[in-house]
Amino acid sequence: MLFLSALRGNMGSFRFPSLPSYPLEQALAEISGNAKTHMREGFSRIAAFDHRQVELLAREAVEHIDSILELDTDQLAVELGIDADEVDYAVSATSLTVALISSRKESADDITDKLVKVGLVENSAAANVANYVRIIGLRRADIKKAIDLRNLTDETLPAFRGFEASVDLRLGFKKDQIDAVVPVLLVHLRTDLDSARLFFQMNRSDVVRLADELKQLASRLDQAEKWANERPAKGD
């Protein structure tokens, strides 16, 4: 099963069978009504994009394949020259397109045909959507490689999926009067398992220390990746 998560609360999570033996039209037909409406809006907007916008959205989708639903849609909206709400819809439709390209063997035209049949794409938008699906399809090898690498890193333990935080003011009272105020960071760590989420608080010194530690860890990961890529292939 291939799983597509919710995007900014605009649509519910859903699953659809991705096995080659499972008819694509039937799989698409099982998408929930709310998600289907969101996807339909997304494909409608993509159909209206010009060549530059289509190429930009496709490139962003592939470059952020492991976090396509965590894209900075505000920044992407600026680059595309459209409203942020429109980007949300387009990214949702793109996430489905990437899922189909990575898990199915059908051609871009076959995929588009099935999208039309289940009501996700209007007949008038079919040609433009088919062009977009083809552009994503040209990156099929890169998409599959990125997904394989992400699956490898996600093995065994719950995998990181997001970090949300907000600043709160903690008030201290003395004799029913506010005596002190201290800022506190309220944090939510999300993983790919709903049962493995973490809520906690941090103070400023915690944040500074964590930032330094993450910077050091990023450097170590860069070194490890460089070392792995420079190792002779087995048998050389």
Residue, then its C-alpha position, 0 to 999 in steps of 0.5 A: m500500500l502507498f500512503l498519502s498523508a493529509l496536507r494542511g488539514n485540507m483533506g483526509s488521509f487515504r490509501f489506495p492499492s498500488l499492486p500492479s495486479y490491482p486495476l488502477e481505475q478501481a484503486l482511484a475510485e476508492i479515494s474518499g470524497n473529500a480527498k477526491t474533491h481536493m485532487r480534482e481542484g489540484f489537477s484543474r489548477i495544474a491544467a491552467f499552468d504554463h510551461r514554466q510553472v509545470e516544469l517548476l512544480a515537477r522539479e520541486a516534486v522530485e527534489h522533495i520526494d521524501s517530503i512532498l507534503e511538507l513543501d514550503t507552499d508559501q515560497l512555492a506560491v511566490e515562485l509560481g506566481i499564484d496564491a498559496d491556496e492554489v499551491d496546496y491543491a496543486v501539490s496534493a494532485t502532484s503527490l498523487t501523480v508521483a505515487l502513480i508514476s512510482s508504483r504503477k506501470e501504466s503510461a502517462d496517457d493511460i494514467t490520465d485516461k483513468l483520472v478522467k474516468v473516475g472524475l479526478v480530471e475534467n475532459s477539457a483539462a485532460a491534454n494539459v494534465a497528460n502533459y504534466v503526468r508525462i513530465i513527472g514520468l520522465r523522472r520515474a527512475d529518480i523518483k523510485k531511487a529517492i523512494d528506495l533510499r527513503n524506505l531504507t532510512d525508515e526501516t525498523l524505527p518510526a521515521f521523522r515526519g515533521f516538527e511543529a512549535s510555538v512560543d508560549l509565555r509562562l506566567g509566575f504568580k506571587k500573592d495573586q499578582i504576576d511576578a515573572v514571565v518566561p518564554v517557553l517553546l511548545v514542541h510537537l514531533r511527528t513520525d510516520l506512526d500516529s502512536a509515536r508522537l512526542f509533545f514537550q517544552m523547551n526553554r531558550s538555552d535548550v533551543v540554542r543547544l539543540a541547534d548547535e547539536l543539529k548543525q554538528l550532526a548535519s556535518r557528520l551526515d555529510q561526511a558519512e555520505k561523502w565517505a560512502n560515495e567515495r568507497p570503491a564498488k564491491g569487486d573493484 
